[in-house]
Amino acid sequence: MNRHEIMSLLQVSSPPSLTITLPTHRTSPENRQDLIRLKNLVGQATERLLAEYNRREIEPLLSRLESLAADVNYRHTLDGLVLLVNCDFAAKYYLPFSLPERIVVADTFLTRDLVFAMNRTPRYWVLVLSEKPTRLYEGTFDTLVEIRSGGFPLTHEGPGGEQSLPGGFGVRKSAYRDERHRQFFRGVDSALAPLMAEDPLPLAVVGVDRFLAFFNEVTAHRESIIATLSGSHDKTSPARLSKLVWPLVEAGLAEKRTQYLDELNKAIGERKAIFDLDEIWRHALEGRGRLLLVEQDYHFNAHPDETGQRLVPSDDVADPDAVDDIIETVLSKQGQIVFTTPGQLPAPYRIAMVLRY
């Protein structure tokens, strides 16, 4: 699941809309409990719906929910599971990050937990360059899920791809083929653009050297590339490919983190860095945050005061996590988020913002 899919789910409004989330397990024997937990949650959700709605009115929803829950493959679960159901729609997602156990009935699906979990999880795109076809994956840690939307996967259908190269006197087949490959990879880059705009993740590129060179010539996303894997991986399984790509991405993320910490130090000298949570909150709302650096496990429960400009600390765990709200606000204003390990930010701070101006 990526940000594009979540944005699409936000457009679905058909009350009642049921969201069930729960943590799951990848291996036995732990995943044996997942079936029981989901069954209990489905039972609780059904009781709640019947207490609020007439059975005839929500029968399509209940039928979809029963079928969806029965279709969960517990041998392929990851770290979290979400079921989304209303009378017209049903979908389940196996997610490579944990989610709280929750049942929500509302006019729309609950996506907040998904967004915040995604924001705190290392995610990246993997583009596997090939003629037949070029594939795009969303990576989370060492898990890859293929994207089958936005035109992907893409096959080179023109000359030099599925069609033969032209012959005849004076035709330089190799030059013609190369130019057609450049055109194809321009198309790949154009298809990638809206996904990158909506979810601007780091990019890993995979392919034989010729294709890597062509793509590097034509791409508008060169600055997003943090890892390159050379070789033919047209038929490499996502599980195998992830084992090859993730160490390269992890190293690339570490290198980027060092660069961003250097940017923070420079911004401190230029008086363009702030560390106070209230200040960071206000500047995030104003769209002034270019770069937000956050210690990985930093949370702070708080809610805005009556002015909306200051945060009121809270001991109630049900109150929003102000750090998550700041992260989402900065992302919505096209800012960058970088997670650090303890001790990397200037003591005693656990969050810092580099301002645009």
C-alpha positions as a Markdown table, in Angstrom:
| # | Residue | x | y | z |
|---|---|---|---|---|
| 1 | Met | 0.0 | 0.0 | 0.0 |
| 2 | Asn | 1.4 | 3.4 | -1.0 |
| 3 | Arg | 0.3 | 7.0 | -0.4 |
| 4 | His | -1.4 | 7.0 | -3.8 |
| 5 | Glu | -3.7 | 4.1 | -2.8 |
| 6 | Ile | -4.4 | 5.8 | 0.5 |
| 7 | Met | -5.4 | 9.0 | -1.2 |
| 8 | Ser | -7.8 | 7.0 | -3.4 |
| 9 | Leu | -9.3 | 5.4 | -0.3 |
| 10 | Leu | -10.0 | 8.9 | 1.1 |
| 11 | Gln | -12.3 | 9.5 | -1.8 |
| 12 | Val | -14.5 | 6.5 | -0.8 |
| 13 | Ser | -17.4 | 7.8 | 1.2 |
| 14 | Ser | -20.3 | 5.4 | 1.8 |
| 15 | Pro | -21.5 | 5.0 | 5.4 |
| 16 | Pro | -21.2 | 2.8 | 7.2 |
| 17 | Ser | -17.6 | 2.2 | 6.2 |
| 18 | Leu | -15.8 | -0.4 | 8.4 |
| 19 | Thr | -12.1 | -0.5 | 9.1 |
| 20 | Ile | -10.4 | -3.3 | 11.0 |
| 21 | Thr | -6.7 | -3.2 | 11.7 |
| 22 | Leu | -4.5 | -5.6 | 13.7 |
| 23 | Pro | -0.9 | -6.7 | 14.1 |
| 24 | Thr | 0.0 | -10.0 | 12.4 |
| 25 | His | 2.9 | -12.4 | 12.2 |
| 26 | Arg | 5.0 | -13.7 | 9.3 |
| 27 | Thr | 5.8 | -17.1 | 10.7 |
| 28 | Ser | 4.4 | -20.0 | 12.6 |
| 29 | Pro | 3.5 | -20.6 | 15.4 |
| 30 | Glu | 2.8 | -16.9 | 16.1 |
| 31 | Asn | 0.6 | -16.5 | 13.1 |
| 32 | Arg | -1.8 | -19.2 | 14.4 |
| 33 | Gln | -3.2 | -16.7 | 16.8 |
| 34 | Asp | -3.9 | -14.2 | 14.0 |
| 35 | Leu | -6.9 | -16.2 | 12.7 |
| 36 | Ile | -8.4 | -16.2 | 16.1 |
| 37 | Arg | -7.8 | -12.5 | 16.7 |
| 38 | Leu | -9.3 | -11.6 | 13.3 |
| 39 | Lys | -12.3 | -13.8 | 13.9 |
| 40 | Asn | -13.0 | -12.1 | 17.2 |
| 41 | Leu | -12.6 | -8.6 | 15.7 |
| 42 | Val | -15.0 | -9.6 | 12.9 |
| 43 | Gly | -17.5 | -10.8 | 15.5 |
| 44 | Gln | -17.2 | -7.6 | 17.5 |
| 45 | Ala | -17.6 | -5.5 | 14.3 |
| 46 | Thr | -20.7 | -7.4 | 13.3 |
| 47 | Glu | -22.3 | -6.9 | 16.7 |
| 48 | Arg | -21.5 | -3.2 | 16.6 |
| 49 | Leu | -22.9 | -2.8 | 13.1 |
| 50 | Leu | -26.2 | -4.7 | 14.0 |
| 51 | Ala | -26.6 | -2.5 | 17.1 |
| 52 | Glu | -26.5 | 0.6 | 14.9 |
| 53 | Tyr | -28.1 | -0.4 | 11.6 |
| 54 | Asn | -30.9 | -2.6 | 10.3 |
| 55 | Arg | -29.6 | -6.0 | 9.1 |
| 56 | Arg | -31.3 | -5.7 | 5.7 |
| 57 | Glu | -29.6 | -2.3 | 5.1 |
| 58 | Ile | -26.1 | -3.6 | 5.8 |
| 59 | Glu | -26.4 | -7.2 | 4.5 |
| 60 | Pro | -24.1 | -6.5 | 1.5 |
| 61 | Leu | -21.5 | -5.2 | 3.9 |
| 62 | Leu | -21.7 | -8.2 | 6.3 |
| 63 | Ser | -21.5 | -10.6 | 3.3 |
| 64 | Arg | -18.4 | -8.8 | 2.0 |
| 65 | Leu | -16.8 | -8.8 | 5.4 |
| 66 | Glu | -17.4 | -12.5 | 5.9 |
| 67 | Ser | -15.9 | -13.3 | 2.4 |
| 68 | Leu | -12.9 | -11.0 | 2.9 |
| 69 | Ala | -12.0 | -12.4 | 6.3 |
| 70 | Ala | -12.3 | -16.0 | 5.0 |
| 71 | Asp | -10.0 | -15.1 | 2.1 |
| 72 | Val | -7.1 | -14.0 | 4.3 |
| 73 | Asn | -4.0 | -16.2 | 3.6 |
| 74 | Tyr | -2.2 | -16.5 | 6.9 |
| 75 | Arg | 0.8 | -18.1 | 5.2 |
| 76 | His | 1.4 | -14.7 | 3.5 |
| 77 | Thr | 0.7 | -12.2 | 6.2 |
| 78 | Leu | 3.3 | -9.7 | 7.1 |
| 79 | Asp | 3.4 | -7.4 | 10.2 |
| 80 | Gly | -0.1 | -5.8 | 9.9 |
| 81 | Leu | -3.4 | -6.5 | 8.3 |
| 82 | Val | -6.2 | -4.0 | 7.4 |
| 83 | Leu | -9.7 | -4.9 | 6.2 |
| 84 | Leu | -11.8 | -2.1 | 4.6 |
| 85 | Val | -15.5 | -2.8 | 3.9 |
| 86 | Asn | -18.7 | -1.0 | 3.0 |
| 87 | Cys | -21.7 | -2.0 | 1.0 |
| 88 | Asp | -20.0 | -1.3 | -2.3 |
| 89 | Phe | -16.3 | -2.0 | -1.6 |
| 90 | Ala | -14.1 | -4.5 | 0.1 |
| 91 | Ala | -10.3 | -4.7 | 0.2 |
| 92 | Lys | -7.6 | -6.2 | 2.4 |
| 93 | Tyr | -3.9 | -5.3 | 2.7 |
| 94 | Tyr | -1.0 | -7.2 | 4.1 |
| 95 | Leu | 1.4 | -4.6 | 5.4 |
| 96 | Pro | 5.1 | -4.8 | 6.3 |
| 97 | Phe | 4.6 | -2.7 | 9.4 |
| 98 | Ser | 2.6 | -3.2 | 12.6 |
| 99 | Leu | -0.8 | -1.7 | 13.3 |
| 100 | Pro | -2.8 | -1.3 | 16.5 |
| 101 | Glu | -5.8 | -3.6 | 17.0 |
| 102 | Arg | -8.8 | -1.4 | 16.1 |
| 103 | Ile | -12.4 | -1.4 | 14.8 |
| 104 | Val | -13.8 | 1.8 | 13.4 |
| 105 | Val | -17.2 | 2.4 | 11.9 |
| 106 | Ala | -17.6 | 5.8 | 10.2 |
| 107 | Asp | -18.6 | 7.6 | 7.0 |
| 108 | Thr | -15.2 | 6.9 | 5.5 |
| 109 | Phe | -12.3 | 4.5 | 6.1 |
| 110 | Leu | -9.8 | 5.1 | 8.8 |
| 111 | Thr | -6.4 | 5.9 | 7.1 |
| 112 | Arg | -4.7 | 7.8 | 9.9 |
| 113 | Asp | -3.0 | 4.8 | 11.4 |
| 114 | Leu | -1.8 | 3.7 | 7.9 |
| 115 | Val | -0.4 | 7.1 | 7.1 |
| 116 | Phe | 1.5 | 7.5 | 10.4 |
| 117 | Ala | 2.9 | 4.0 | 10.3 |
| 118 | Met | 4.0 | 4.6 | 6.7 |
| 119 | Asn | 5.6 | 7.9 | 7.7 |
| 120 | Arg | 7.8 | 6.2 | 10.3 |
| 121 | Thr | 8.8 | 3.2 | 8.2 |
| 122 | Pro | 11.7 | 3.1 | 5.7 |
| 123 | Arg | 10.0 | 3.0 | 2.3 |
| 124 | Tyr | 11.4 | 3.3 | -1.2 |
| 125 | Trp | 10.7 | 2.7 | -4.9 |
| 126 | Val | 12.5 | 0.0 | -6.8 |
| 127 | Leu | 12.5 | 0.3 | -10.6 |
| 128 | Val | 13.6 | -2.8 | -12.5 |
| 129 | Leu | 14.5 | -1.6 | -16.0 |
| 130 | Ser | 13.8 | -4.1 | -18.8 |
| 131 | Glu | 12.1 | -4.3 | -22.2 |
| 132 | Lys | 9.7 | -7.1 | -21.2 |
| 133 | Pro | 8.7 | -5.4 | -19.0 |
| 134 | Thr | 10.0 | -2.6 | -16.7 |
| 135 | Arg | 8.5 | -3.2 | -13.3 |
| 136 | Leu | 8.0 | -0.9 | -10.3 |
| 137 | Tyr | 8.0 | -2.1 | -6.7 |
| 138 | Glu | 7.2 | -0.4 | -3.4 |
| 139 | Gly | 9.8 | -1.4 | -0.8 |
| 140 | Thr | 9.4 | -1.4 | 2.9 |
| 141 | Phe | 12.5 | -2.7 | 4.8 |
| 142 | Asp | 13.2 | -6.0 | 2.9 |
| 143 | Thr | 9.7 | -6.5 | 1.5 |
| 144 | Leu | 8.8 | -5.6 | -2.1 |
| 145 | Val | 5.3 | -5.3 | -3.5 |
| 146 | Glu | 4.8 | -4.8 | -7.2 |
| 147 | Ile | 2.9 | -1.7 | -8.4 |
| 148 | Arg | 0.3 | -2.6 | -11.0 |
| 149 | Ser | -1.1 | 0.9 | -11.7 |
| 150 | Gly | -0.1 | 4.1 | -13.4 |
| 151 | Gly | 0.8 | 2.2 | -16.5 |
| 152 | Phe | 3.2 | -0.3 | -14.7 |
| 153 | Pro | 4.5 | -2.8 | -15.7 |
| 154 | Leu | 5.6 | -1.2 | -19.0 |
| 155 | Thr | 6.7 | -3.2 | -22.1 |
| 156 | His | 8.9 | -1.8 | -24.9 |
| 157 | Glu | 6.5 | -2.4 | -27.8 |
| 158 | Gly | 8.3 | -0.4 | -30.5 |
| 159 | Pro | 11.3 | -1.2 | -32.8 |
| 160 | Gly | 14.1 | -2.7 | -30.9 |
| 161 | Gly | 11.6 | -4.1 | -28.4 |
| 162 | Glu | 8.7 | -6.3 | -29.5 |
| 163 | Gln | 9.0 | -5.0 | -33.1 |
| 164 | Ser | 12.0 | -5.7 | -35.4 |
| 165 | Leu | 14.5 | -3.0 | -36.2 |
| 166 | Pro | 14.2 | -1.5 | -39.7 |
| 167 | Gly | 16.7 | -2.8 | -42.3 |
| 168 | Gly | 18.1 | -1.4 | -45.5 |
| 169 | Phe | 21.1 | 0.5 | -46.8 |
| 170 | Gly | 22.4 | 3.2 | -44.5 |
| 171 | Val | 20.4 | 2.2 | -41.4 |
| 172 | Arg | 22.6 | 2.0 | -38.3 |
| 173 | Lys | 20.6 | -0.5 | -36.4 |
| 174 | Ser | 22.5 | -0.1 | -33.1 |
| 175 | Ala | 22.1 | 3.7 | -33.1 |
| 176 | Tyr | 18.4 | 3.3 | -34.0 |
| 177 | Arg | 17.9 | 0.7 | -31.3 |
| 178 | Asp | 19.6 | 2.9 | -28.7 |
| 179 | Glu | 17.5 | 5.9 | -29.5 |
| 180 | Arg | 14.3 | 3.8 | -29.2 |
| 181 | His | 15.5 | 2.6 | -25.8 |
| 182 | Arg | 16.0 | 6.1 | -24.7 |
| 183 | Gln | 12.5 | 6.9 | -25.8 |
| 184 | Phe | 11.1 | 3.9 | -24.0 |
| 185 | Phe | 12.9 | 4.9 | -20.7 |
| 186 | Arg | 11.7 | 8.5 | -21.1 |
| 187 | Gly | 8.2 | 7.0 | -21.1 |
| 188 | Val | 9.1 | 4.9 | -18.0 |
| 189 | Asp | 10.3 | 8.1 | -16.3 |
| 190 | Ser | 7.1 | 9.9 | -17.2 |
| 191 | Ala | 5.0 | 7.1 | -15.8 |
| 192 | Leu | 7.0 | 7.3 | -12.6 |
| 193 | Ala | 6.6 | 11.0 | -12.2 |
| 194 | Pro | 3.1 | 11.2 | -10.7 |
| 195 | Leu | 3.9 | 8.4 | -8.3 |
| 196 | Met | 7.1 | 10.2 | -7.2 |
| 197 | Ala | 5.1 | 13.5 | -6.9 |
| 198 | Glu | 2.5 | 11.9 | -4.7 |
| 199 | Asp | 4.9 | 9.8 | -2.7 |
| 200 | Pro | 8.5 | 11.2 | -3.1 |
| 201 | Leu | 10.4 | 8.2 | -1.8 |
| 202 | Pro | 14.1 | 7.3 | -2.4 |
| 203 | Leu | 14.6 | 5.4 | -5.6 |
| 204 | Ala | 16.6 | 2.2 | -6.3 |
| 205 | Val | 17.2 | 1.4 | -10.0 |
| 206 | Val | 18.0 | -2.1 | -11.2 |
| 207 | Gly | 19.1 | -3.2 | -14.7 |
| 208 | Val | 21.9 | -4.1 | -17.1 |
| 209 | Asp | 24.5 | -1.4 | -17.5 |
| 210 | Arg | 23.1 | -0.3 | -20.9 |
| 211 | Phe | 19.7 | 0.3 | -19.5 |
| 212 | Leu | 21.0 | 2.0 | -16.4 |
| 213 | Ala | 23.0 | 4.4 | -18.6 |
| 214 | Phe | 20.0 | 5.2 | -20.8 |
| 215 | Phe | 17.8 | 5.8 | -17.8 |
| 216 | Asn | 20.3 | 8.0 | -16.2 |
| 217 | Glu | 20.5 | 10.1 | -19.3 |
| 218 | Val | 16.8 | 10.8 | -19.5 |
| 219 | Thr | 15.4 | 10.7 | -16.0 |
| 220 | Ala | 14.2 | 13.7 | -14.1 |
| 221 | His | 14.5 | 11.8 | -10.8 |
| 222 | Arg | 18.3 | 11.5 | -10.7 |
| 223 | Glu | 18.6 | 13.2 | -7.3 |
| 224 | Ser | 16.2 | 10.7 | -5.8 |
| 225 | Ile | 18.3 | 7.7 | -6.8 |
| 226 | Ile | 20.1 | 6.3 | -3.7 |
| 227 | Ala | 21.0 | 2.8 | -4.9 |
| 228 | Thr | 21.8 | 1.0 | -8.1 |
| 229 | Leu | 21.9 | -2.7 | -8.7 |
| 230 | Ser | 23.6 | -3.8 | -12.0 |
| 231 | Gly | 22.5 | -7.0 | -13.7 |
| 232 | Ser | 19.6 | -8.7 | -15.4 |
| 233 | His | 16.8 | -9.3 | -13.0 |
| 234 | Asp | 13.8 | -9.6 | -15.3 |
| 235 | Lys | 12.9 | -12.9 | -13.8 |
| 236 | Thr | 14.2 | -12.4 | -10.2 |
| 237 | Ser | 11.4 | -13.0 | -7.7 |
| 238 | Pro | 10.4 | -10.0 | -5.4 |
| 239 | Ala | 11.6 | -12.0 | -2.4 |
| 240 | Arg | 15.1 | -12.6 | -3.9 |
| 241 | Leu | 15.3 | -9.1 | -5.4 |
| 242 | Ser | 14.5 | -7.5 | -2.0 |
| 243 | Lys | 17.4 | -9.3 | -0.4 |
| 244 | Leu | 19.8 | -7.9 | -3.0 |
| 245 | Val | 18.3 | -4.3 | -3.0 |
| 246 | Trp | 17.6 | -3.6 | 0.7 |
| 247 | Pro | 21.3 | -3.6 | 1.8 |
| 248 | Leu | 22.1 | -1.1 | -0.9 |
| 249 | Val | 19.1 | 1.1 | 0.0 |
| 250 | Glu | 20.0 | 0.9 | 3.7 |
| 251 | Ala | 23.5 | 2.1 | 2.9 |
| 252 | Gly | 22.1 | 4.8 | 0.7 |
| 253 | Leu | 19.7 | 6.0 | 3.4 |
| 254 | Ala | 22.6 | 6.1 | 5.9 |
| 255 | Glu | 24.7 | 8.2 | 3.5 |
| 256 | Lys | 21.7 | 10.6 | 2.9 |
| 257 | Arg | 21.2 | 10.9 | 6.7 |
| 258 | Thr | 24.7 | 12.1 | 7.1 |
| 259 | Gln | 24.2 | 14.7 | 4.4 |
| 260 | Tyr | 21.0 | 15.9 | 6.1 |
| 261 | Leu | 22.8 | 16.2 | 9.4 |
| 262 | Asp | 25.4 | 18.3 | 7.7 |
| 263 | Glu | 22.6 | 20.5 | 6.3 |
| 264 | Leu | 21.3 | 20.9 | 9.9 |
| 265 | Asn | 24.7 | 22.0 | 11.2 |
| 266 | Lys | 24.9 | 24.5 | 8.3 |
| 267 | Ala | 21.4 | 25.8 | 9.1 |
| 268 | Ile | 22.3 | 26.2 | 12.7 |
| 269 | Gly | 25.1 | 28.6 | 11.7 |
| 270 | Glu | 22.7 | 30.4 | 9.4 |
| 271 | Arg | 20.0 | 30.6 | 12.1 |
| 272 | Lys | 17.6 | 28.6 | 9.9 |
| 273 | Ala | 17.2 | 25.7 | 12.4 |
| 274 | Ile | 14.7 | 25.4 | 15.2 |
| 275 | Phe | 14.3 | 22.8 | 18.0 |
| 276 | Asp | 11.4 | 23.9 | 20.1 |
| 277 | Leu | 8.3 | 21.7 | 19.5 |
| 278 | Asp | 5.8 | 24.6 | 19.6 |
| 279 | Glu | 8.0 | 26.6 | 17.1 |
| 280 | Ile | 8.3 | 23.5 | 14.8 |
| 281 | Trp | 4.5 | 23.0 | 15.0 |
| 282 | Arg | 3.8 | 26.6 | 13.9 |
| 283 | His | 6.3 | 26.6 | 11.1 |
| 284 | Ala | 5.0 | 23.3 | 9.9 |
| 285 | Leu | 1.5 | 24.7 | 9.6 |
| 286 | Glu | 2.9 | 27.7 | 7.7 |
| 287 | Gly | 4.8 | 25.5 | 5.3 |
| 288 | Arg | 8.2 | 26.8 | 6.2 |
| 289 | Gly | 9.7 | 23.4 | 7.1 |
| 290 | Arg | 12.0 | 22.3 | 4.3 |
| 291 | Leu | 13.6 | 19.4 | 6.3 |
| 292 | Leu | 12.4 | 17.7 | 9.5 |
| 293 | Leu | 14.8 | 15.5 | 11.4 |
| 294 | Val | 13.2 | 13.2 | 14.0 |
| 295 | Glu | 14.6 | 10.6 | 16.3 |
| 296 | Gln | 13.1 | 7.4 | 15.2 |
| 297 | Asp | 11.1 | 6.5 | 18.4 |
| 298 | Tyr | 10.2 | 10.0 | 19.5 |
| 299 | His | 6.6 | 10.5 | 20.4 |
| 300 | Phe | 4.8 | 13.3 | 22.3 |
| 301 | Asn | 1.1 | 13.2 | 23.1 |
| 302 | Ala | -0.4 | 16.7 | 22.8 |
| 303 | His | -3.2 | 18.7 | 21.2 |
| 304 | Pro | -3.3 | 22.2 | 19.9 |
| 305 | Asp | -4.6 | 25.0 | 22.2 |
| 306 | Glu | -7.6 | 27.2 | 21.3 |
| 307 | Thr | -5.4 | 29.3 | 19.0 |
| 308 | Gly | -4.0 | 26.3 | 17.2 |
| 309 | Gln | -0.5 | 27.7 | 17.5 |
| 310 | Arg | 0.7 | 26.0 | 20.7 |
| 311 | Leu | 0.7 | 22.4 | 21.8 |
| 312 | Val | -0.8 | 21.3 | 25.1 |
| 313 | Pro | 1.0 | 18.3 | 26.5 |
| 314 | Ser | -1.2 | 15.4 | 27.6 |
| 315 | Asp | -0.7 | 12.2 | 29.6 |
| 316 | Asp | -3.7 | 10.6 | 27.8 |
| 317 | Val | -2.4 | 8.1 | 25.3 |
| 318 | Ala | -5.6 | 8.5 | 23.4 |
| 319 | Asp | -4.6 | 12.1 | 22.5 |
| 320 | Pro | -2.9 | 12.6 | 19.2 |
| 321 | Asp | 0.9 | 12.1 | 18.8 |
| 322 | Ala | 2.0 | 15.7 | 18.0 |
| 323 | Val | 5.2 | 14.4 | 16.3 |
| 324 | Asp | 3.1 | 12.3 | 13.9 |
| 325 | Asp | 0.9 | 15.3 | 13.1 |
| 326 | Ile | 4.0 | 17.5 | 12.5 |
| 327 | Ile | 5.5 | 14.8 | 10.2 |
| 328 | Glu | 2.3 | 14.5 | 8.2 |
| 329 | Thr | 1.9 | 18.3 | 8.0 |
| 330 | Val | 5.5 | 18.8 | 6.7 |
| 331 | Leu | 5.0 | 16.0 | 4.1 |
| 332 | Ser | 1.8 | 17.7 | 3.0 |
| 333 | Lys | 3.7 | 20.9 | 2.4 |
| 334 | Gln | 6.3 | 19.0 | 0.3 |
| 335 | Gly | 9.0 | 19.0 | 3.0 |
| 336 | Gln | 11.4 | 16.2 | 3.6 |
| 337 | Ile | 11.5 | 13.8 | 6.7 |
| 338 | Val | 14.6 | 12.2 | 8.0 |
| 339 | Phe | 14.7 | 9.8 | 10.9 |
| 340 | Thr | 17.8 | 9.7 | 13.1 |
| 341 | Thr | 19.1 | 7.3 | 15.7 |
| 342 | Pro | 19.5 | 8.4 | 19.4 |
| 343 | Gly | 22.3 | 10.9 | 19.9 |
| 344 | Gln | 22.6 | 12.1 | 16.3 |
| 345 | Leu | 20.7 | 15.4 | 16.9 |
| 346 | Pro | 22.3 | 18.1 | 19.1 |
| 347 | Ala | 21.7 | 17.2 | 22.8 |
| 348 | Pro | 19.1 | 17.3 | 24.4 |
| 349 | Tyr | 16.9 | 17.6 | 21.3 |
| 350 | Arg | 15.0 | 14.8 | 19.6 |
| 351 | Ile | 13.5 | 16.8 | 16.8 |
| 352 | Ala | 14.8 | 19.6 | 14.6 |
| 353 | Met | 13.5 | 21.6 | 11.6 |
| 354 | Val | 15.5 | 23.3 | 8.8 |
| 355 | Leu | 13.5 | 26.3 | 7.5 |
| 356 | Arg | 13.0 | 27.3 | 3.9 |
| 357 | Tyr | 13.4 | 31.0 | 4.9 |
